Amino acid sequence: LISPRMASGMQEKQYAPSLLSFFIYNPKFGPREGEEEKKILFYHPIEIEKNEKIRNVGLCEAIVQFTRTFCPTKPAKSLHTQKNRQFFHEPEENYWMVMVVRNPMVEKPNKDGKPPTVEYQEEEIIDSVYGSVLKQCYSMYKLFNGTFSRAFEAGGVELLTQKLEKFFYRYLQTLHLQSCDLLDVFGGISFFPLDKMTYLKIQSFVNRVEESLSLVKYTAFLYNDQLIWSGLEQDDMQILYKYLTTSLFPRHTEPELAGRDSPLRPEVAGNLLHYGRFLTGPANLKDPEAKFRFPKIFVNTEDSYEELHLIVYKVRENVNVLKHFLKRLCATQDMMGMDDFTTLKLSTVQVLLTASV
């Protein structure tokens, strides 16, 4: 038999924090009455009624303006309520991103058929953690699309909203707010420890790659998801590292670990039996009709605003990864030359790293 107390405890339901809404607006796009909807550049979930969207955006705008009266240089970063927490971020002038998170809660049953009692656990939400998650949303968008203002200059509000919808519709589905912690605040990079001589040999290898392949602008080298060398600025490398280790690498590891008869196996690129293969780029170098898939990335956006293409080359046995950031789109001959060169040189590098472990 189970005591009523135990039975009651078993019926308690716990709910983790979840994303209620996420939107981006610019108050300059709808300054007059009746034009409020023009301010909204992106809103999730999309099925929310128009007037509610306008009301929520207007409330956030009022909160930001109100807090500016106390400190013009430091507007509101978050708003605490019993049921949810709102986070505000202005990544570019007049462009505001807002993320609304439902506080975790516990639903406790009541006797006599009364509705359950809901207790919200407001203290479980840490501002610095979820504020950093919101900033990462912008950094990830900027890595693959450039800044909001550049898109607006290139094609107006229409192009900007298209880019926002295309990116955030998919990206928001990857947010796991229930597992966010202090690691999200620092956005750290895991480095692979090496002795001095091995590190210098890796650096020499990277230099030879960049000298021999003129289309390569920057290079980064990873071993087992840990960074050894990077030519990128730290801010750019941090967000790229997060993309590689949480999205790109896991997506390609699963098919490789699958058995030969697994339905996942056909997804592995055609040149997998080769010493290494491209995770981004051509699936089969021997097929002249094969389409190339090069993610476009934007780096140094605060300075020179460079637009590059990302090529990731992986060595099978020990998950050594060489990433090239290309000045221009490649031809098949370029890719075959890169494949031959890196395959030849990485065989020596692999021995060095294996001995170093």
C-alpha positions in Angstrom: 0.0 0.0 0.0 1.1 3.6 -0.7 0.4 6.2 1.9 -1.7 9.2 0.8 1.4 11.4 1.5 3.5 9.3 -0.8 0.8 9.1 -3.4 0.5 12.9 -3.3 4.3 13.2 -3.7 4.2 11.0 -6.7 1.7 13.2 -8.4 3.7 16.4 -8.1 4.8 17.7 -11.5 7.9 19.7 -12.0 8.3 21.9 -15.1 11.7 23.1 -16.3 12.2 26.7 -17.6 11.0 27.1 -21.2 10.9 29.7 -23.9 7.6 31.6 -24.0 8.5 34.1 -26.7 11.4 35.6 -28.5 11.3 38.8 -30.6 13.4 41.4 -32.3 12.2 45.0 -32.9 13.5 48.4 -33.9 11.5 51.4 -32.5 12.7 53.6 -35.4 10.8 51.6 -38.0 7.3 52.4 -36.6 7.5 55.8 -34.8 4.0 57.0 -35.5 0.7 55.8 -34.1 -0.9 53.0 -36.3 2.6 51.9 -37.5 3.5 49.8 -34.4 3.6 46.5 -36.3 6.4 47.9 -38.5 8.7 47.8 -35.5 8.5 44.0 -35.2 11.2 42.3 -37.3 10.8 38.8 -35.9 8.4 37.2 -33.4 8.3 33.7 -32.0 5.9 32.0 -31.8 4.5 33.1 -35.1 0.9 32.2 -34.3 0.6 34.9 -31.7 -2.2 37.4 -32.6 -1.0 40.7 -34.1 -2.4 42.9 -31.3 -0.7 40.8 -28.6 2.6 41.1 -30.4 2.3 44.9 -30.6 1.3 45.0 -27.0 4.2 42.9 -25.8 6.7 44.9 -27.9 5.3 48.2 -26.7 5.6 47.0 -23.0 9.3 46.2 -23.5 9.9 49.5 -25.3 8.3 51.3 -22.4 10.3 49.4 -19.8 13.6 50.2 -21.6 12.7 53.9 -22.0 11.6 54.1 -18.3 14.9 52.7 -17.0 16.9 55.0 -19.3 15.6 57.9 -17.2 17.7 56.6 -14.2 20.8 55.5 -16.2 20.8 56.6 -19.9 23.9 54.4 -20.7 22.6 51.3 -19.0 19.0 50.4 -19.9 17.2 47.4 -18.4 18.7 44.0 -18.8 15.9 41.9 -17.3 12.4 42.1 -15.8 11.4 39.7 -13.0 7.8 38.6 -12.5 6.3 35.7 -10.6 5.6 33.6 -13.7 8.4 34.5 -16.1 11.6 36.4 -16.6 12.2 38.8 -19.6 15.7 39.5 -20.9 16.6 42.5 -23.1 19.7 43.0 -25.3 20.6 45.8 -27.7 23.3 44.3 -29.9 23.2 47.2 -32.3 21.9 50.7 -32.0 18.1 50.6 -31.9 17.9 46.9 -32.5 16.4 45.1 -29.5 16.3 41.4 -28.8 13.9 40.1 -26.1 13.7 36.6 -24.7 10.8 35.7 -22.3 11.5 32.5 -20.2 8.8 30.8 -18.1 10.1 30.3 -14.5 10.4 26.6 -13.5 7.5 25.5 -11.4 6.1 22.7 -9.3 2.4 21.7 -9.5 1.1 20.2 -6.3 -2.2 18.3 -6.1 -4.9 19.4 -3.6 -7.4 17.3 -1.7 -11.1 17.3 -2.4 -10.7 17.7 -6.1 -9.5 21.3 -5.9 -7.2 22.6 -8.7 -3.5 21.9 -8.1 -1.4 24.6 -6.4 1.4 26.0 -8.6 4.6 27.2 -7.0 7.0 29.2 -9.2 10.7 28.8 -8.5 11.9 32.2 -9.4 15.3 31.9 -7.8 16.2 29.1 -10.2 16.6 31.5 -13.1 20.0 33.3 -13.0 20.1 36.6 -14.9 23.7 36.3 -16.0 23.2 32.8 -17.5 20.1 33.5 -19.5 21.3 37.0 -20.5 24.4 35.3 -22.0 22.2 32.8 -23.9 20.4 35.8 -25.5 23.7 37.4 -26.4 24.9 34.1 -27.9 21.7 34.0 -30.1 22.9 37.3 -31.7 26.5 36.2 -32.0 25.5 33.0 -33.8 23.2 34.9 -36.1 26.0 37.4 -36.9 28.5 34.6 -37.6 26.4 33.2 -40.4 24.5 36.3 -41.6 26.5 39.4 -40.6 25.0 42.3 -38.7 21.4 43.5 -38.7 22.4 46.9 -40.1 24.3 45.3 -43.0 21.3 43.3 -44.0 19.1 46.4 -43.8 21.5 48.4 -45.9 21.6 45.7 -48.5 17.9 45.0 -48.9 15.8 47.0 -46.5 13.4 45.6 -43.9 12.2 42.9 -46.2 15.7 41.3 -46.5 16.4 41.7 -42.8 13.2 40.0 -41.8 13.8 37.1 -44.3 17.2 36.5 -42.8 15.9 36.6 -39.2 13.0 34.3 -39.9 15.2 31.8 -41.8 17.9 31.7 -39.1 15.9 31.9 -35.8 13.1 29.6 -36.8 15.7 26.7 -36.8 18.1 28.1 -34.1 15.5 28.6 -31.4 14.6 24.9 -31.7 18.1 24.0 -30.6 18.0 26.1 -27.3 17.9 23.8 -24.3 17.0 26.4 -21.6 16.6 23.7 -18.9 20.3 22.8 -19.1 21.8 26.3 -19.2 24.5 27.0 -16.6 27.4 29.2 -15.8 29.4 27.7 -18.7 27.1 29.6 -21.0 28.2 32.9 -19.3 31.9 32.4 -20.2 31.6 30.8 -23.6 34.9 29.0 -23.0 37.0 27.0 -25.3 38.6 23.7 -24.3 42.3 23.6 -25.3 44.2 20.5 -25.9 47.5 20.4 -23.8 50.6 19.9 -25.8 54.3 20.0 -25.2 56.2 22.9 -26.8 57.9 21.0 -29.6 54.6 19.3 -30.7 52.8 22.6 -30.6 55.5 24.2 -32.8 55.2 21.4 -35.3 51.5 21.9 -35.5 52.0 25.6 -36.0 54.5 24.9 -38.8 52.0 22.6 -40.4 49.3 25.2 -40.3 51.7 27.8 -41.8 52.6 25.5 -44.7 48.9 24.9 -45.4 48.3 28.6 -45.6 51.4 29.2 -47.8 50.6 26.3 -50.2 46.9 27.1 -50.5 46.5 30.7 -51.4 42.7 30.7 -51.1 43.0 30.0 -47.3 42.7 33.1 -45.2 42.6 31.7 -41.6 43.0 28.2 -40.2 42.0 26.5 -36.9 43.1 23.1 -35.8 41.2 20.9 -33.3 41.9 17.5 -31.8 39.0 15.5 -30.2 36.9 18.7 -30.0 39.7 20.6 -28.3 41.4 23.6 -29.9 45.1 23.6 -30.6 45.6 26.5 -33.0 43.4 29.3 -34.3 44.1 32.3 -36.5 40.8 33.9 -35.8 40.1 36.6 -33.2 39.0 35.2 -29.8 35.4 36.4 -30.0 34.9 34.9 -33.5 36.6 31.6 -32.4 34.4 31.3 -29.3 31.1 31.4 -31.1 32.5 29.2 -34.0 33.8 26.7 -31.4 30.3 26.5 -29.9 28.8 25.8 -33.3 31.3 23.2 -34.2 31.2 21.2 -30.9 27.4 21.4 -30.3 26.1 21.2 -33.8 28.4 20.3 -36.7 30.5 17.6 -35.1 27.7 15.7 -33.4 25.6 15.8 -36.6 28.4 14.0 -38.5 29.6 11.7 -35.7 26.4 9.7 -35.5 26.4 8.4 -39.1 30.0 7.4 -38.8 29.4 5.4 -35.6 26.4 3.6 -37.2 26.8 0.1 -38.5 27.0 -0.7 -42.2 23.4 -1.8 -42.3 22.1 1.3 -40.4 19.8 3.7 -42.3 22.1 6.5 -41.1 25.0 5.0 -43.0 24.1 6.3 -46.5 24.3 9.9 -45.2 28.0 9.6 -44.8 29.9 11.3 -47.6 31.1 9.3 -50.5 34.8 9.7 -49.8 34.6 8.5 -46.2 36.9 5.6 -47.0 39.6 8.1 -47.8 42.0 9.1 -45.0 40.0 12.2 -44.3 36.9 13.9 -45.6 35.2 17.3 -45.8 32.4 17.9 -43.3 31.5 21.1 -45.3 32.2 21.1 -49.0 31.8 18.4 -51.7 30.4 15.0 -50.7 32.5 13.3 -53.4 35.5 14.9 -55.0 35.4 12.4 -57.9 32.0 13.6 -59.0 32.3 16.8 -61.1 28.6 17.4 -60.8 28.6 17.2 -57.0 27.2 20.4 -55.4 29.4 22.2 -52.9 27.9 23.4 -49.6 30.1 26.0 -48.0 28.6 27.8 -45.0 29.2 31.5 -45.4 30.6 33.2 -42.2 31.3 36.8 -41.2 34.2 37.6 -39.0 35.9 40.8 -37.7 32.5 42.5 -38.1 33.7 45.4 -35.8 36.7 46.2 -38.0 37.1 44.9 -41.6 33.9 42.9 -41.8 35.3 39.9 -43.7 32.9 37.5 -45.6 34.5 34.0 -45.9 33.5 30.4 -46.6 34.0 27.7 -44.0 35.6 24.4 -44.9 35.9 21.7 -42.3 38.2 18.8 -43.0 38.2 15.8 -40.7 40.6 12.9 -40.3 38.7 9.7 -39.4 40.8 7.9 -36.9 41.4 10.5 -34.2 39.0 13.2 -35.1 41.6 15.7 -36.1 39.9 18.6 -37.7 41.4 21.3 -39.9 39.2 24.2 -40.6 39.9 26.6 -43.5 38.3 30.0 -43.9 38.4 30.7 -47.6 38.6 34.1 -49.3 36.5 32.8 -52.2 34.4 30.0 -53.3 36.4 27.0 -54.5 36.5 25.0 -57.7 36.7 21.2 -57.8 40.4 21.4 -58.5 41.0 23.6 -55.5 39.2 21.1 -53.3 41.1 18.1 -54.7 44.4 20.0 -54.1 43.4 20.8 -50.5 42.4 17.2 -50.0 45.7 15.8 -51.3 47.8 18.3 -49.4 46.1 17.9 -46.0 45.9 14.1 -46.3 49.6 13.9 -46.9 50.6 16.3 -44.1 48.1 15.2 -41.5 49.4 11.7 -41.5 52.6 13.0 -39.8 50.5 15.3 -37.5 48.4 12.4 -36.4 51.5 10.5 -35.3 52.6 13.5 -33.3 49.3 13.9 -31.5 48.8 10.3 -30.8 52.2 10.1 -29.2 51.5 13.2 -27.2 48.3 11.8 -25.6 
